[in-house]
């Protein structure tokens, strides 16, 4: 699935959610490179949300977030709020 998504992506940002089962962002970035994707940006915390909206959205204003429901929950949570997706 990742290979198919990469064909349509202008940029890739890898991060991890608050779940203890999440892969590290660097591991995800390595997988992107192994299947032929351009270098992925690794963001260790969920500042990826604001950075993606501010500077990495496509010319049509779209940002696609993929991953687990835990990641989506973390991304939708208000910046600076506390809580766990578990």
N, C-alpha and C positions, 0 to 999 in steps of 0.2 A: 504494500500500500504506500509506503514511504517513497519508493521509486516513482510511482505514478504521480504523487503529489509534487515531488521535486521538479517534474517536467513543467509545471505551471507556476513555480515560485520564483519571484525576483530575489528574495532573500529568505534565509532561514535563521531563526533565533531559537536556541535550545535553552531550556530552563527545567527545573524540577519542582514538583508540588510538595506540599507539606507531608504527604503520606510517607511513612518509613519504607514502603516498598518501591518507591520511585527510583528509576535509574538516575544516576548523576548526569547533570547537563553535559559534561565533557564526554561521557559515554555515548550519549545521543548524537553529539556532534561528530564523533568518530564514525558512527554508523552512517551518517549522512555522507561523509567523505568516502567511505568504503563502497558505497553504491553509486558513486560518481557525481554527487552533488557538490556545488561550489562550497567554499569554506563557510561553515555556520558560525554565527556569533554565539558565544556562550555567555549566559547571564546567570549568575549563581543564585540570585534571589528573584522574587517576582516583580522586580522593577521592569521586567520585560513588558508588562501590560502598558505602562505609561510610555515607555520608549517605543514600542511598536506603534502605538496610536500617534505619537508625535512625529516620528521620523521614518518608520519602516513600512508604512502603509503604501499600497500600490497607487498608481496614478488615478485609479478609480476609488480610492479611499478604503480599500478592503484589507483587512487583516484576518487570516484564517488561523484559528487556534485548534490544534488537535492534541489528543492524548486521552487521559482517563477523565472520568467525571470529577475526580478529585482535583485535577489541574484546572478544569473549567470552573469549578467552585472557587478555587483560590484566585483565579483571574477575575472573576466577577465580584469578589469581595471588595469593598471599598478600600482604596489605598490607605495604609496606616492602621486599619482596624485589626484587632487581634482575633484569634480563634483558630480552630483547626478544622480541616476538612474531614477528619476521621469520625 
